[in-house]
Amino acid sequence: MHLSRVLDDIGVIQDMTNLRRHIHLLRETLDAVGCKLQGINVTCYIVGSQSEGTTTVGMDSDTDVTIILNDHLVVFDWAEWDKDKIILLAIRDNTTPPQLCYLQRLRRDLPLKMDDPVNPTDEVDEEGRVLVSNKWMEDQLWEKYKHVGPMISHGPSKSFSDKVDMVFAFPCASMPEECEFLFRRPRPGHYPKPETLERARRCPTFLVPQGHPFSEHKHLQWRISTSLWERFLVFDFTAEQQHVYVLLKMIRKSFIKPVVGDNLSTFHMKTAVMFTIESCQPDIWRRDNIIACAVNCLNTLLRWISMGKCPHFTTGGVNLFDGKLDKRMLFKLQDVITQIKSHNMWCIYQIEMDMLGFHLVPDIRILDDRRHSNQLKILREILFRIPRYVSTTMSCQMSVSRHQNIYEAVHGTIGHLQLLQSIHNSGSSLEREAVSLLLPHVYGSLASTLASCGIARQLPVPQFVINLYQLSFTSDLMSTKLKYASMLYCSGQCAAAAQVLTHCEGLLGPDVHHYCGGRSWTGKNQSDAHLEAGLDGNITKLLKSHSTLCVMFSIHERCCVPEHLQYEMFRTMTHADQQLRHASNKWMDLVMIDCVPFLYYLQYLVYRQLGQPVRKMAALQKLMLYVAQPGGIRGHVDTALHVLAHCWELENRPDAAFDYYQQSVLHFPRNNIANWHLARLLQ
């Protein structure tokens, strides 16, 4: 019972598990909606411990992302051929290992084999079949992102960060025969639940780029993946089963990994837990029986070790030890697990992760509210991904308009609004929530674009554009309100702009969190006061009423942007700048500035225009304090320094302006418009 309470305290509690799952599934849905807006035919799934909710802060788990290439389709029969897809025929023979197959390219116009390779990595076998190498996507990724850093490989995963594992996969047209194993084999019936099995049956399966490690043709082999099924199966765990699984993951990382590395993986542990749940009576899974249940799972693992075979829970004929653990390692593993089981699992007192062992000592008394503080820590760790996705989706959409004329840009934005409304009207609850986070920003972008057209022609901003602005005000706490204030200033309505800015300043406080998508800022140094509002699980309310995103303007909104800020859209000036940009830097074609410095900068400009020197200098003072805050400014550091420098230019202090532009260049030597401003001041 004490162990169970400690696991609750470190965040392995049903409310936090549900919150983890919701945030990652919302993130997954946001990405799916974003891909639809951009016309990208891929689907991204967040699988593994993050979306399952089976991790802790101390585990420092990475994020497993499976990216499905929907323009391809794997068929197991010629009758499944589809002229609208790139068809790959799964082929096997008597020598093909279980769960693996080869992929043969078929023609797009007719259900016939392709005669010539399509990619440089394709190979033609003895029978003249064009086979797809599983190195295909790896080579393309390396060519596109090699400037980012070395590629990290974990099995089929290829990424450029040790925090994210990316797996590219092809969808299957139908369920592979060996996957019927999950539905056909006899079982007691309490796990998995019938509705979970039915849900899994409707879920797609994929082929991921991984061959058998000992095969001479491993570079041509593809492995069947049922990762979405496995996610549903973990969702079926009770709170007590969740405790056991997380405890076993901690044991693996603390005591087993130092002996056999990742050859015995978390997936082996998950499989052992699933088979144990399936075979044991439900009444043993109690809070006062956590240790005994963990021992049962270890006994399942020991039985497999003695046989030298670990079955797959969803796929028949597979040995999960194959290619991972030889006989020598199995003997070592057997000794380690036997020692772990001894003395009623005494070893858990030695687990340093999340200070589990420390908190299990009976004489230890923790004075603070450990559970509450851990919940805030977990929420802070995972919440920032949602506003980051919103910001990234919007910046990608807005950067596309740089290559469009104004009519194409407006028509495209209206099309996005219609698509989002359609998803909201007919989509799932997660899709509606995702749309509610994106839709106000799209309204704001359309309003600002239309207003910019009118300002360029010296026309008054019509009421229907004002209405669009008002529809955007629910985006977050103030970013779209600041876009509105900027439009009012640029159209000469300074008194009205001053009122909006005063309102925005009144919204600031310790329970407001500031997020930035462009500079990958998570706001870690800010107060956690705002997180209290998210512990009830209402993430959308938290993001809209206690958070701000950075303000962004596209090229077609430029007449709604103070003239000095418009230069930010042209930060990439030289060939060297261009070489240091990559696909995720589309935001560099926009004006992007964090809310607080933009608020103070607009106040300075507005009060200067209104002839109110005291208020003007007060705004300048606040902007200077923001830039000089302890720990340094975060987010769009360069842009904050640029607007402060411009204020000093307007105060006829080019020396002070020069210093701030120079600070900006020290932060970001390339892709920085400050280089141009410095050259201008030196003329």
URJO-V66892 format. One record per backbone hydrogen bond with DSSP energy under -0.5 kcal/mol. CO is the residue of the C=O (numbers start at 1). NH is the residue of the N-H. If there is no record, write none. Layout:
# URJO-V66892
co-><CO CO>
nh-><NH NH>
This chain:
# URJO-V66892
co-><1 2 3 4 5 6 7 8 11 13 14 15 16 17 18 19 20 21 22 23 24 25 26 27 28 29 30 31 32 33 34 35 35 36 39 40 41 41 43 45 45 47 48 49 49 56 56 57 62 63 63 64 65 65 66 66 67 67 68 68 69 71 73 73 74 75 77 78 82 85 86 87 88 88 89 91 93 97 99 101 102 102 103 104 105 110 112 114 119 123 123 125 129 129 130 131 131 133 135 136 137 138 139 140 141 142 145 145 152 154 157 159 161 163 164 164 165 166 167 168 169 170 171 176 177 178 178 179 180 180 181 193 193 194 195 196 197 198 199 200 205 206 207 208 208 212 215 217 218 219 220 222 223 225 226 227 228 229 230 231 232 234 238 239 240 241 242 243 244 245 246 247 248 249 250 251 251 252 252 256 256 257 260 261 263 265 266 267 268 269 270 271 272 273 274 275 276 281 282 284 286 287 289 290 291 292 293 294 295 296 297 298 299 300 301 302 303 304 304 309 310 314 315 315 318 318 319 321 321 326 327 328 329 330 331 332 333 334 335 336 337 338 341 341 342 345 346 347 348 350 351 352 353 355 356 357 358 361 364 365 368 369 370 371 372 373 374 375 376 377 378 379 380 382 383 383 384 385 386 387 388 389 390 391 392 393 394 395 396 397 399 400 401 405 406 407 408 409 410 411 412 413 414 415 416 417 418 419 420 421 422 423 428 429 430 431 432 433 434 434 435 436 438 438 439 440 441 442 443 444 445 446 447 448 449 450 451 452 453 454 455 460 462 462 463 464 465 466 467 468 469 469 470 471 472 478 479 480 481 482 483 484 485 486 487 488 489 492 493 494 495 496 497 498 499 500 501 502 503 504 504 505 509 510 513 513 515 516 517 521 523 528 528 529 530 531 531 532 534 537 538 539 540 541 542 546 547 548 551 553 554 555 557 558 562 562 563 563 564 565 566 567 568 571 574 575 576 577 578 582 583 585 586 587 588 590 591 593 594 595 596 597 598 599 600 601 602 603 604 605 606 607 608 611 612 613 614 615 616 617 618 619 620 621 622 623 624 626 629 635 636 637 638 639 640 641 642 643 644 645 646 647 648 649 653 654 655 656 657 658 659 660 661 662 663 664 672 673 673 674 675 676 677 678 679 680>
nh-><5 6 7 8 9 10 12 11 13 17 18 19 20 21 22 23 24 25 26 27 28 29 30 31 32 33 34 35 36 37 38 39 40 39 41 42 70 71 68 47 66 64 52 53 54 60 61 60 64 65 165 47 67 167 45 68 69 169 43 70 72 86 75 88 173 90 80 81 85 87 73 106 75 90 104 102 96 100 224 222 91 104 132 89 114 112 107 130 122 125 131 128 125 131 105 123 133 136 139 140 141 142 143 144 145 146 148 149 159 157 154 152 164 63 161 166 65 158 67 209 69 207 74 179 180 181 316 182 183 184 185 196 197 198 199 200 201 202 203 203 172 225 170 210 223 215 218 220 221 134 103 101 208 206 230 231 232 233 234 235 236 237 242 243 244 245 246 247 248 249 250 251 252 253 254 255 256 256 257 259 260 261 263 264 265 269 270 271 272 273 274 275 276 277 278 279 280 284 285 286 289 290 293 294 295 296 297 298 299 300 301 302 303 304 305 306 307 308 309 311 320 182 312 318 312 320 322 324 325 330 331 332 333 334 335 336 337 338 339 340 341 342 344 345 346 348 349 350 351 352 357 355 356 359 360 361 361 364 366 367 370 373 374 375 376 377 378 379 380 381 382 383 384 385 386 387 388 389 390 391 392 393 394 395 396 397 398 399 400 401 402 403 404 409 410 411 412 413 414 415 416 417 418 419 420 421 422 423 424 425 426 427 432 433 434 435 436 437 437 438 439 440 441 442 443 444 445 446 447 448 449 450 451 452 453 454 455 456 457 459 458 462 465 466 467 468 469 470 471 472 472 473 473 474 475 482 483 484 485 486 487 488 489 490 491 493 492 494 497 498 499 500 501 502 503 504 505 506 507 507 508 508 512 530 515 548 550 521 520 516 526 531 532 532 533 534 535 535 537 539 542 543 544 545 546 513 477 515 593 591 557 558 560 561 565 566 566 567 567 568 569 570 571 573 578 579 580 580 581 585 586 588 589 590 571 592 553 551 598 599 600 601 602 603 604 605 606 607 608 609 610 612 611 613 616 617 618 619 620 621 622 623 624 625 626 627 628 629 632 637 640 641 642 643 644 645 646 647 648 649 650 651 653 652 657 658 659 660 661 662 663 664 665 666 667 668 675 676 677 678 679 680 681 682 683 683>
